[in-house]
């Protein structure tokens, strides 16, 4: 990496680890200057918005990159061919149509994952038994989720933690046996996986009439929702089934919201709030180095709490591409965090469409 890239990455990592006295705004503006200089497609896009290092003084003035740009353009400050890892979006077998996020080093990405995972998922214990229902990093090296799950087991799983997804698929019978062993020992366990993985597992357990009374402290972690799937279940129904099948109540279930295009994650506050105060907060929030804004779907200007709009994230850990990301998700802010309502659809997408048009015209 170039020397200025090493310095930038170390500044971000120091902020994440709490060793920096730099405030979010100061570091965000510095990072914007760095990305404006080294990420040419992003620079061109910002120029169409008349946003440059000379005019941007606050983090919320930084133009958010539409996530479509990660599919259409090479968004990287360091040479992509020298990346230590390339994470790609799922959904299509053609790598040319997948969104890509290049990571010259995984030190920042890993650092951004670890502390929030401990805070939101395991606030009450240092480690626990983790059973993973989705592929590990060795089966899917270009998946940020697979690395996330592997890191969770490496750093926070007890020695008997394991993955149940192989090249042949999810080993449901083996999952059932392992859960029964935990139940018999009275040992708490955490199930982790993509939301849709649970649908197949629950179908199997219902078909076999299997129920488990998992020990106190057990929890269920899901991520991803049902976007792009052929079958959907209401999330409230899914969590109800978790209580019925596993004896894990809603306040011990947690959904993580992550994106290939970002380097940080946000979480339900269910487990953390229950542990700290006994009152369950369902709204999502993230770490100190990630800020979320809700923007008007037409103008992309910020809206007040309670009003729905398109979600934009400002993630310092996304140092090599674009720190500001315009998603395709709709939500609203609350006093505790934010709530996701679904994907942008139809007329709601006007502001996003204009931003994408500006992005592509600026890079013709």
TAMOBEL-V222112 format. One record per pair of residues at least 24 apart in sequence whose ideal C-beta (glycine too) atoms are under 7 Angstrom apart, sorted by sequence separation. I is the first residue (numbers start at 1). J is the second residue. D is the distance in Angstrom with one decimal. If there is no record, write none. Layout:
I:J:D, I:J:D
This chain:
32:56:5.8, 198:222:6.2, 266:290:6.8, 290:314:6.8, 308:332:4.6, 328:352:6.6, 189:214:6.2, 264:289:6.6, 290:315:4.7, 307:332:6.0, 8:34:5.2, 71:97:6.3, 76:102:4.3, 78:104:4.2, 130:156:6.9, 175:201:6.5, 220:246:6.6, 264:290:4.5, 289:315:7.0, 306:332:5.8, 326:352:6.4, 29:56:6.4, 71:98:6.7, 130:157:4.0, 136:163:4.8, 170:197:6.3, 188:215:4.6, 195:222:4.4, 257:284:6.0, 289:316:4.2, 29:57:6.8, 41:69:6.9, 71:99:4.7, 129:157:7.0, 139:167:6.8, 187:215:5.8, 188:216:6.7, 190:218:6.8, 195:223:6.4, 196:224:6.9, 220:248:5.2, 289:317:5.9, 305:333:4.6, 70:99:3.7, 127:156:5.3, 129:158:5.1, 172:201:5.9, 176:205:6.9, 183:212:5.4, 186:215:4.9, 188:217:3.6, 189:218:5.3, 190:219:4.9, 191:220:4.9, 192:221:4.4, 193:222:6.6, 194:223:6.1, 195:224:4.9, 219:248:6.4, 251:280:4.4, 305:334:6.3, 326:355:6.0, 4:34:7.0, 29:59:6.6, 32:62:5.0, 70:100:6.1, 127:157:6.4, 128:158:6.2, 135:165:4.9, 170:200:6.3, 183:213:5.9, 188:218:4.6, 191:221:6.7, 194:224:4.5, 195:225:5.3, 196:226:6.0, 218:248:5.5, 305:335:6.8, 28:59:3.7, 70:101:6.4, 127:158:5.2, 129:160:5.8, 130:161:4.1, 131:162:6.4, 132:163:4.5, 133:164:5.9, 134:165:5.5, 170:201:6.7, 183:214:6.1, 190:221:6.1, 195:226:6.2, 41:73:4.2, 67:99:6.4, 129:161:5.7, 132:164:6.6, 133:165:6.2, 172:204:4.4, 180:212:6.9, 182:214:6.6, 199:231:6.6, 214:246:5.2, 223:255:6.4, 25:58:6.0, 41:74:6.8, 42:75:6.2, 131:164:6.3, 132:165:6.9, 179:212:5.1, 182:215:6.9, 196:229:5.2, 212:245:6.6, 214:247:5.4, 219:252:4.4, 220:253:4.7, 221:254:5.4, 222:255:5.5, 223:256:4.2, 308:341:6.1, 25:59:5.0, 28:62:6.7, 41:75:6.0, 122:156:5.9, 176:210:5.7, 199:233:6.2, 211:245:6.0, 212:246:5.2, 213:247:4.7, 214:248:6.0, 218:252:6.8, 219:253:6.8, 310:344:5.8, 24:59:6.5, 113:148:6.0, 117:152:6.2, 212:247:6.5, 219:254:6.7, 221:256:6.6, 223:258:6.3, 39:75:6.1, 39:76:6.7, 114:151:7.0, 133:170:5.9, 294:331:6.1, 39:77:5.1, 113:151:5.6, 118:156:6.9, 294:332:5.9, 38:77:3.8, 117:156:6.6, 202:241:5.4, 294:333:5.1, 152:192:6.3, 198:238:6.7, 205:245:5.4, 110:151:6.2, 114:155:5.9, 310:351:6.4, 35:77:6.1, 310:352:6.1, 34:77:6.8, 149:192:6.0, 202:245:6.1, 131:175:6.7, 294:338:6.7, 292:338:5.5, 131:178:6.2, 297:344:7.0, 145:194:6.8, 262:313:5.9, 264:315:4.9, 283:334:5.1, 297:348:4.7, 300:351:4.5, 219:271:6.3, 263:315:5.9, 285:337:3.7, 298:350:5.2, 299:351:6.3, 129:182:6.6, 262:315:5.1, 264:317:4.8, 283:336:4.3, 284:337:5.0, 297:350:6.2, 298:351:5.2, 88:142:4.4, 263:317:3.8, 283:337:3.8, 284:338:5.6, 297:351:5.1, 87:142:6.0, 263:318:4.6, 281:336:5.1, 283:338:6.3, 296:351:6.7, 300:355:6.6, 86:142:6.0, 87:143:6.7, 262:318:5.8, 283:339:5.8, 284:340:6.8, 295:351:6.9, 87:144:4.1, 129:187:6.1, 131:189:5.9, 133:191:6.4, 129:188:6.9, 133:192:6.8, 134:193:4.2, 128:188:5.8, 129:189:4.5, 130:190:5.1, 131:191:5.3, 132:192:5.0, 133:193:3.1, 134:194:4.8, 129:190:6.9, 132:193:6.2, 128:190:5.6, 130:192:5.9, 134:197:5.4, 262:325:6.0, 133:197:4.3, 261:325:5.4, 269:336:6.7, 133:201:6.4, 269:337:6.6, 5:77:6.5, 5:78:5.5, 1:78:5.7, 145:223:6.7, 257:340:6.6, 13:107:6.0, 17:111:6.4, 13:108:5.3, 16:111:4.8, 9:105:6.2, 12:108:5.4, 16:112:5.7, 9:107:6.9, 13:111:5.4, 5:104:6.6, 9:108:5.6, 121:221:6.3, 1:104:5.2, 148:258:6.9, 145:258:6.9, 144:258:6.8, 144:260:5.3, 227:343:6.5, 121:254:5.9, 120:254:6.7, 91:228:5.2, 120:267:3.9, 123:271:6.4, 116:265:6.5, 120:269:7.0, 123:272:5.0, 121:271:6.5, 112:263:5.5, 116:267:6.8, 120:271:6.7, 124:275:5.0, 112:264:4.6, 113:265:6.8, 120:272:5.2, 123:275:4.7, 119:272:6.5, 109:263:5.0, 108:263:6.6, 101:260:5.4, 101:261:5.7, 99:260:5.6, 99:261:5.9, 116:286:6.9, 89:260:4.6, 116:287:4.6, 88:260:6.4, 115:287:6.9, 87:260:5.0, 112:289:6.9, 70:261:5.0, 67:261:4.9, 112:317:3.9, 109:317:6.6, 108:317:5.3, 108:319:6.2, 104:320:5.8, 103:320:6.4, 102:320:6.1, 102:321:6.8, 101:321:5.8, 59:291:7.0, 60:293:6.5, 78:320:5.8, 77:320:5.1, 76:320:5.7, 76:321:5.9, 75:321:4.5, 75:322:5.9, 64:312:4.3, 62:314:6.9, 59:314:5.7, 65:322:3.9, 67:325:6.1, 65:324:6.2, 67:326:6.7, 64:324:3.9, 65:325:5.8, 66:326:4.7, 67:327:6.0, 62:323:6.8, 63:324:6.4, 64:325:5.7, 65:326:6.4, 67:328:6.4, 62:324:4.6, 64:326:3.9, 24:288:6.9, 24:289:7.0, 24:291:6.9, 16:289:5.6, 15:289:5.8, 42:322:5.3, 39:321:6.8, 39:322:6.9, 31:316:6.3, 28:314:6.5, 66:352:6.2, 35:322:6.3, 28:316:6.4, 31:319:6.1, 35:323:6.6, 68:356:5.0, 72:360:6.7, 27:316:6.0, 66:355:4.9, 66:356:4.8, 69:359:5.3, 73:363:6.0, 32:323:6.6, 31:323:5.2, 66:359:5.8, 28:323:6.4, 15:316:6.3, 16:317:6.7, 12:316:5.3, 12:317:6.2, 12:319:5.0, 9:319:5.9, 48:358:4.8, 8:319:5.7, 45:358:6.7, 45:359:4.9, 48:362:4.6, 47:362:6.9, 45:362:5.1, 44:362:4.1, 44:363:5.5, 41:363:5.0
